[in-house]
C-alpha cells in the first residue's frame, strides 16, 4: 500500500471517530402563531370584560316617560329636556322661570353611592351648612323608600365637582333620594324660590310616579 493510501485511510478513520457527519447549528424554534392550539390561553376576564368605570346607565325618554336602568318616571308637561351640564347627570330638565325671577330652574336625575345622610350633608353644605329653611320627610312609593328634602337660602351653585361656584341668594332645592339595589338615585330641583314653588306640585307628581322595573 502506498504512503498516500495509508494517509487517506487514517484520515477517514479519524472522521468516523469524531461523529461521522458534520454538525449543523441548532435553529431556535419559532413561537406558534397567536391563537394556535400551542399558544398560551387567554386569561379569563381579559380585554373583553368591560371595566366598571365604563358603566353607563341607559336613559330613554319616550311617550312622556323617563326610563332609567331600574326606574321609570312620568315627565310633567312644560319641562324642557336639556343637554346635561355635567357628565354626572343622567337627565336634565329646564323648569321655566316664574314671573319676576331672572333665571329658570334646573331639575336633574343622577345616581351615586354613599349613604343618604352623607348626601344630605353635602347638600346642606351647598346652603352654607345651615339652610334658612329645611324640611325632610320619608315615604314609601311603589314599594320604594323615598327621602324628600326641601332646603331654602343662599345656594352655592356649582355645576360640577370642578366647576366654579356662584352664590345665589333666595334659592330653593327640593330633592328626593331613592335607594334601589344598593345604588342611590337622586332627583333634584334647584332654582329661584318662586320658580321652584311654581313647579313643586309637578316635582312631587314626578316622584310619586316612580316605578321600579
HELIX and SHEET records of a PDB file:
HELIX    1   1 UNK A    3  UNK A   17  1                                  15    
HELIX    2   2 UNK A   52  UNK A   54  5                                   3    
HELIX    3   3 UNK A  116  UNK A  125  1                                  10    
HELIX    4   4 UNK A  193  UNK A  208  1                                  16    
SHEET    1   A 4 UNK A  60  UNK A  62  0                                        
SHEET    2   A 4 UNK A  65  UNK A  67 -1                                        
SHEET    3   A 4 UNK A  71  UNK A  74 -1                                        
SHEET    4   A 4 UNK A 211  UNK A 212 -1                                        
SHEET    1   B 7 UNK A  79  UNK A  82  0                                        
SHEET    2   B 7 UNK A  91  UNK A  95 -1                                        
SHEET    3   B 7 UNK A 105  UNK A 112 -1                                        
SHEET    4   B 7 UNK A 183  UNK A 192 -1                                        
SHEET    5   B 7 UNK A 165  UNK A 180 -1                                        
SHEET    6   B 7 UNK A 144  UNK A 158 -1                                        
SHEET    7   B 7 UNK A 133  UNK A 141 -1                                        
END                                                                             
